[in-house]
């Protein structure tokens, strides 16, 4: 896996479930690379592990062996002698055995026709080196017994730049990808499974189209403008248009003919949610994954607006300032949160790969915008419109932002739904400024939380094993990647932020402020003059589209943490916010196809899709560090079930011919009820045949 900008902690678990046991990679190691060497066990949180081989000098570590096609024999011998000595000096201190993996190639480099000749010269020049042209499989077979382990994600930059700034480059790509994945995973696949599995070919076409946008330079937004605007945007549109039509057609078939208003719940538990019915936000009750009649819920959690400065429901009161920031008050305890929704714009002299600060910082705090509040149905909304005057661009010397200012209008909608313990925010900005990063800050109102920001800068660490001093190529930063939500929690309270398609956050140095990046506007694919990184990460090409000029829209949610809402409940609330019930029309028959019987299970249904011979394939993940059990109820008795790995029984997939790699425990079936048990962080997949 040559060039991803980091490796998720769960990857060994996924690799093992497809039969792979060895992982060769280049980027991502930090100081631990000095002690574990270049070969080690990589262990996921679930305990699954693979043999890992770190290419310390990158995936082109033997590129110097490539020479001119017309090079004479003597010149080739001299060059091979000099280059091989340097290669060996660089790699052998990290080797845990007597085998080195030399990669003779690079991006945009043709195959070297004279490689066999170069290898022969290596053997002649270095008689104690048995150089041979081989495969990755041959290298894996020759790897030494492993003595060291590395756990968790591999996303550091000691040896190669890790380039985590890509999480906020061209944010629209991340938003589009999330929307497409959600469409396929929560609507198309489950609806196809529940209607007979007839759309397999259409789904394959949609997934393959979406996967064309997933190469690392594509999904990360760090290529030339044409790749993203000309190639990627139409692919996203293709998936949205055709996937939306497929989902509508399947839902219509599942709901049956009729004019009764109904809701489709894509989540496997019953819940109450506010959906729009006949243009009016209406609180309804939905059964577990399935269809329910859209009936309004009566209750004492009505919403209200007080003037233009506050909205509330039965649980929370939100007090809104004229600059768009707000405070959340727990009505039962009177506890008041820190300030939420403060915007800051920081200059960015970096490139598509790396953020590089340039002052001054400009914020929204203290601005006076127009403010209004209203109630429509079961939703109260406060609207704030203001103008941020931001520096137009960087100065010509690129060390600071220009004194010329430009108006960037901002519109915020802050809403509370009846019965909800979260505050939903929709923000729209007309970005007219270049070379900056826009973030939203949310404060817990306390310090010394369990989630701390920043990282230890170990620029010059002495290695006891290798006696080597080496600078980090790209020192750690406080920015990190998030999916769906991030939370910080102290002794008495905390805060969770849910995001829709946003992928970068940091916890500031006070330990209690979460910063979510909304956009990063840059004008170069790569620059070689950044203090945060040594050298270029790509070609120095202008990328005006990466400035993200124009109107941009974002969604996020604020959830105060307390005794009523812990991190597990917050994660569930964010999932419900990201996956609202879908309003449709049908025959009026309510039916729940599959649902957890526990009201507060932390287990996550990550896939429900059509399996072989009319079966269902269910994939459920345990995100906890403890074993978790759960109970599922289906709409029909279970005739048969079997536990499978991620190949779902298709032995053509993966790396080995083994029937089973590792599976979760079998389901304990009793009629229409299935009890399951998942080990810490385990992923379980079952093929279920219903009667």
N, C-alpha and C positions, 0 to 999 in steps of 0.2 A: 504494500500500500504506500505508494511513493510519496505523495505530496499533500495530504490533508493538513489543515492548520489546527492540529490537535486530534486526540483520540479519546472518545468517550470511555468512561470507566466500565460500562456494560459491554464493550466490544468483545472481550474474551468470551463472555457468556454467549453472545450471538454467534461468534465464530465456531465455538464448540458445538452449538446446536445445528450447524450446517456441516460438521465433520472436519473442520480445519483445526490443526493443532500447532501450526507455526505461523508467526506474524513477523514479516520483515518491513521495517519502516525507517523513516529518516528524521523527521522533525519531532520535537516535543519533550525531550529529556532536559531535566534541570540538574541540580547538584548531585542527585542520586546517581547520575551516570558516572561520576567519578569513583563511586564505591562499588557499584554492581557490574561495571564493565558493559560490554556490548551484547552479551547474551544472558538472558535471565527469564525467570517465570514472570508472566504478567497476570495478575489475579484480579478478577472482577469482584464487586461487592457480594455476589452470590456464591463466591468460592470457586467458580469455574476459572480455569487458567489455561493459557497457551504459552508455548515457548516463543519468546520475542527476541528478535535480532535487530539491534539498533545500528544503523549505518551512520557512524559517528561523523564521517566526512561527507554525508549526503548521498543521494542515490546516483550521483555522478562521480563517485570517489576515485574511479580509475579512468576517467575521461582523458587525463594526460597521456595515456597510452595511444590515443588516436593521433595519427600524424598525417602529413600530406600524402596524397596518393602516389606522387612521383618521388617520394623520398628515397634516397639511395640506401643500400644495406648498411654501410658504415654509419651514416647519420641516424638511421633507425636504431642501430645498436647503442649508440651513444645516448640517444634520447631515452630509450627504454631503461638503460642503466640508471640515468639520473632521476627519471620520474619514478621508477619502481622504488628506489631507495627512499624517496620522500614519502611515497604512499605507505610503505612498510613502517617507516618511522612514525607516521601519523596514526596508524591503525593498531599496530601490535601492542602498544601499552594498554589498550582496552580489551583485547581478546582474552577470553577465559579458556581457550584451548589453542590448538595449533592450526585452526582453519580460519581463513579470512575470506570474506565475500567482496569481490571487486566487481563493481558495476561499470561497464564500459559503454556509456551512452549518456544522453541528456536530452532536454527539450530541443526540438528542431535540429537534431544532429542525425545525419545518415549513418547507417550501419558501416562499420569499418571493415572493408574487404580484406585488409592485411592483418587482421587480428591474429590469425593462426601464426603468422610469421613473427609478430610481436611476442606472442606467448612462448614460442621456441627460443627467442632471444632472452626472455626472462629466465628460462631454465638454464641457459648457457652462462648468463652473467651471474646468476645466483644459484649455484649448484644445490644449496640446501633448501631451495624453494621449489616445490612441486606444483608449478602453475599449470592449470588446465582449464579449458572452456567447458563449462557445465551449466546445469540448470538450478533453479531454486530448490527443487526437490532433492537434488544431489547434495546441495549445501545443507539442507535441513537434516539429511541422513547423517552427515558428518559432524553436526554440532556436538559440542562436548556436553557431558552431564552438567546440569545447571545447579548452582549453589545459592543463588540470590533470587529475591522476589521484589517486584514493584507492584504496589496496589493503587487502585484509583485511576483517575484520568491522567493522560500524559499530554500536557499542554503548556510546556515551559520552553524557554528560548535560550538555553545556555550554549548550544552548539549550532543551532540554526534559528533564524527568526521564526517566531510562531504566528505572528501577524494576526492577532486577535481583533484588530480594528475592523476586520471585514464583517464582524457581527453587526455593525451599524452602517456599513456602506450600502448605498442604494436600498434603503429599508423597504421600498415598495416591492422588491423581489421577495423578501422574506414574508411580507404580508400576503402577496399573491400565492406563494407556495403553501402557506398555512391554510388559506381558503380552499385551495385545490385539494390538499390532503384531507381536510375535514369533509369536503364534499364526497370524496371517494370512500373514506373510512366510515363515516357516520350516516351517510345516506345511501350511496350507490351500492356498496357491498352488502350491508345488512338487508336492504330492501330486495336485492337480487336473491340473497340466500332464502328469504322468507317467501319469495314468489316462485321458487322452483329452480333457481340457478341458471336461467336461460340467457343471461347477459354476459356470460364469461368472456366471449370474444370482444365485446364492446369495452368491458372493464380492462382487459389486457391492453387494448389499444390506448385507452386513456392513461393507464399507468406508464406505458412505454413512452407516451408523449411527455408526461410530466417528468419522467426520469431523464429525458434529454436536457432538462434544465438543472440537473443535479451535479454535474462535474464541479470540482471545487472552485475553479475560477468563475464559473457561471453563477451558482447559487450564492457565492460569497460576494458577487458584484465587483470583482476586481479584474475585469477584462476591458477591452475597448468598448466604446459606446455601442457600436453596431451589434456586438454579441448580445447585449442586454435589450436594446430597443428594437432591433430588427429581427433577431432570432428568438429571444426568450419571451417577449411580450405576446406574440401571436400564439405561442405554445400554451401559455397560461390561459389565454382567451379561448383556445380550442377546448381545453379541459373544462373550463367553466361553462361554456356554452353547451357542449355535448353532454358533459356530466350532469349539468342541471336538467337538461331535457330528459336524460335517462332516469334520473331520480324522480322527476315529476311523473313520468310514465309508469314507473314501478310502484310509486306511492298510490297513484290512482287505481292501479290493479289491486293493490293490497287493501285499500280502503273500501272498495266495492262501489257500485253505482248508488248514487243518492245525493241529496242536497244538504244533509245534516252536517253542520260545522263540527270538525274534529281536529285533534292535535296529534301529531306524531312525536313521540318522545324517543330520542336516540340513545338515552342513558338507561342502564338496567336497574333503576330504582324509582319508586313513585316519588313525586315531588309536586310542589306548587310553583308556578312561574307566571310572570306577566307576559302575555303575548298580545299582538295587535289583532283584534277582531273587529271588522267593519270600521277600521280607522281609529279604534279606541283601545288603548292599553288596558287589558283585562286580566285579572288574576284568575287562573284556572288551575285545576288539579289534574295531573297526568299520571296514569299508571306507569309501571316499569316499561322497559323497552317495548313499544307497541303503540296502539291507537286508543284514544279516549274521546268521548264526546266533549266538546268545548263548553263546559258549564262554568259560569262565574262562581267564584268562591266568596261567600259572605264571611266577614270576620271583623275583628276590632282593630285590625292593623291598617286602618285607612291612612292615606297620605294627605299632607296639607302643606300649604305655603303660607309663610308669615311675612307679608310685605314682599320686598324684593331681596331680602337678606338672609332668609332661612327657609329650609324645607325639612319635613320630618315624616317618619312613619311610626309604627308602634314601638320600634326599638331604638331608632337613631334620630338625632337631630343634626342637620348640617348647616353651619353658619358660614356664609359666603362673603368674602371681602370684595371690594371693587376691583382689585387686581386679579381676581379669579382664584386666589388661594382660598382654602376653607379649613374649618375645624370640624371634627366629628365628635358629638357628645352622646354617650350612652345614657339613654333616658332612665334606665333602671338604677344606675349607680351614680350618675352625674359626672363620670370620668370623661375628661376632655382630651382629645388627641393633640399631637403636635400639628404644626401647619402643613397642609397638604397642597399639592398642585402649584408649586412655585416654579416658574420657568427661568432657565438661565441659558444664555448664548455665549459660548466661548470660541474664540478664534481657533482655526485649525489650519496650520501650515503643513500638514502631513499629506498623505496620499491615500489611495484606495485601501492600502493594507494597514496603515498605522496612523493613529491620532497623534498630533503634535501641537501642543498648546501655543497660542499666540494671544496676547491681551489686546485690549481690556475685555473683561467679562461684563456682560450686560444682562440684567435680570428684569423680571416683571414685577418684583415686589415694590409696592408703593404706587404703581400706575393706577390711574383712575379711568376705569372703563364704564360702559353702560351695563346695567344689571337689571335683570327681570326674573320673576319666578311665577310659575303657573302649575296648575294641576289638571291633568287630562286623564280621566278614568282612574286607574290604580297606579299612576306614576306622577310623581312631583319632579319638576325640572327647573333648575335655575340656569339662566343663560347670562354669560358675561362676554362682552365684545370689547376688545381693546387693541391698541396699536403698539407694537414694540419697534422702537427706532434703533436699528442695528447698523453697525459699520458695513458699508457696501461690499468691501472685499479686503484682502490683505494689502498692505503697502507694497510698493515695488520691490523693496528689499526683503519682503516676506518675514520680517522679524516681528511685526505687530500689525494690527488692523488699521485700516485707513480712517482718517477723520471724517470722511464723507459718509453721511447716514442715509438710510432708506427705510421707508415705512413697511412693516410686515404685519398686516392685520391678523388678529387671532380671534377665534370664536370658540368658546367653551360651553358645553352643555353638561351640567352636573345633575345627576338624577338619582332618585330613590324609588324603588318599587315597593309596593305593599308587601309586608312580610319578609323583606330582605334585610340582611345584616351586612350589606356592602353598599358602597357608593360607586356608581358607574359614571365614567367620564368619557365624553367624546370631544376631541380637540381637533380643530381645523386651523391650519396656518397657511397664509399665502407667503411662501418664502421668496423674497426678492433679494436676499443677501447671499453672497458667496463666501466660501472659506470659513465655515464655522460649524460648530456642533450645538444642537439644541437639545437640552435635557429637561425633564420634569423632576423636581425634588419633592419627596414626601418624608415627613419627619414623624418618628414615634413619640417624641416628647420626652424621651429618657435616654440614658447613656449606658455604656458598659453592657451591651447586648451580646447574646451568644454568637451572632454572626458578626465577625469583624472584617473590616475592609483592609485592602493593601496586601502586601506580601513582603517577605524578607528579601532584601536586595543583597544577594551573596555574589558580589562582582568578582571578588578575589578570594576564593576558598582554597586552602592548602589541602590537597588530597593525601591522606595517610598511605594510600595504596600506591598511587602512581607518582607521587611527588611532582605534581604538575600544578602550575598556576595558569589560570585561563579566565579571561573576561567573558561575561555573558554576551552573546551576539545581540540579544534583545532582552533587556531586564524586565522583570515582572511589572505589571501595572495593576491598578485596582479594578479595571474593567473585566467583566466575565460574561459568560453566555448564560441565558436563562431560557427555559421553555415553559410557557404558561404562567408561572408565578415565582416570586421570590419572597421570603419572609425573614424577619429578624425578630428576636424575642428576648426580653429581659426577665427579671424576677417576677414582675407584676403585670407587665403589658408588653405588647409588641405590635407589629404591623406586617401585613402581607399586601403585595401588589400583584394583581393579575394583569396580563398583557395579551393582546391579540396581534400576533405576528411580529412583535418587537423582540429583539434578541440580545440586547446589551444592557447590563446594569452595573452599578457599583454601589458599595456601601461606603459612605464618606468617612473621614477619619474620626468623626465624633462617635462612630459606632452605631448611630441611631437614625441616620438619614439615608434613604434609598434614592439613588439617581437612576432614572430610566432614560436611555437615549432615544429620542424621537427621530432625529435626522442628523446626518453628518454630510456636509457639503464640501467636496474637494474637487480639484481641477486637474489632477495628474494620476495616472495609473501608478507610477512609482517615482520617488525622488531619492537622491543619494545624499542629501544634506540634512538628515533628521537626527537630532541628538538621541532619540529613543531607539535607534536601530543602526547597526553598522552596515552601510552600503545599500545598494538597490535591492528591491525585491522583485523587480520586473523591468520592462523597458520604460524609459522616460517619455511617455506619450500623453498628450493633452486629452482629458476626458470631460468636456464641458457638461455632458448630461449628468455626470456624477455630482454636479453642484445642486441637483434636485430643486431647481427653480420652479416655482408654480405652487398651486394649491395642493397641500398634503393633509391627509386625515389619519387620526390615530384613535385607538380605544384602549382604555385601561380601567382597572377597578381598584378601589381602596377598601381594605378590610382590616379594621382594628382587631387585634388579638387580645382575648381576655378569657375568663373562665367559661364563657359561653361559646367562644370561637377559638379553638386551638388550631395548630398548623394543619392537622388532618382535616378538620371541618372547613378551614379556609381553602384548602386544595379542592375539596369537593364543591364548595360554593363557586370557585373560579371555573371549575369544569362545567357547572350548570350555566354559568354566565356565557361561556364560550360556545355552549351547545344548547341553545334554546329550543323548546318544542316548535314544530313546524305546523302551521295552520293549513288544513286542507278540507275537502268535502268528501263525504262518503255515505255508507249505508247506515251509520249510526251505531254499529255494533262495536262496543269496546272490547278489546282483547290485548292481553299482555303476553308477548311471545316468550320472553325470558326476563327474569328479574331476581336480584338478590333479595333474600328474605330478611337480612339484617338491615336495620335502618341507618347504621353508621359505619358500614364496612369501608376500610381503606383500600380494598382491592379495586383494580382498574381493569375494565373490559377494554382491551386495546384493539380487538378485531372480532367481527362476526361476519363470516363469509360462507359462500357455498362450497361444500366439499364434494367428494365423490358419491355418486349414486344417491343424490338427494339429501345427503347428510349435511349437517352444519359443522363448521369449524369455529371453535371459540378459543380465543387467546386472552388470558387473564394474567396480569402482573401484580406482584406484591411489592410495593414501594417501601416497605418497612424493614427495619433491621431485626424484627422478630417474626417467628412463624405466625401465619394468619390463616384461619379457617373461614369458610363461607358456605352459604347454602343458596343454590339456584333453583328456582321453580320455572318449569317450562309450561307451555300451553297444552302439551300432550305428554302422555307417558313416554319414557325413554326406552327404546327397544334394545339399544346397544350403545356402548361408548368405548373408546380406547384413547390412551394417552400417546401423543406423538411429539417429536421434536419440531423445530421450526420448519423442517422440510414437509411437514404435514403428511408424511407417508409417501412422498414422491422421491424415490431413491435415485432418480436422475439428477437431483439437485445435490449440491455440496461436493465434498472432496473425497469421500470414502464410499465403499459399497456396504457399509454396516447398516443393518436394518434399523437400529436404534442407537443414538449417540447418548442422549440423556433426556429423560422425560420427567414431568411432575408425577406425583402419586396418582393412581387411577381414581376416577370419580366413584363415590359411594352412592349408588343409585337406589332409589326407592320410589317407584312409580314415576311421577312427574317431577320429583325432587332429586337433585344431585348435590352431594356434599363434597367439598374440595378442600385440600390442605396444601398450602404453598410455603416452602422454606423461605428464610430471609432473602429478599430481592429476587426470588425465583420467578421465572416466566413459565406458565403452564399452557399447553395447547392440547385440546381434546377434539376428536372427531365424534360427533353425537348423531345417532340415528334415532329419530322420533317415530312413534307408532303412526 
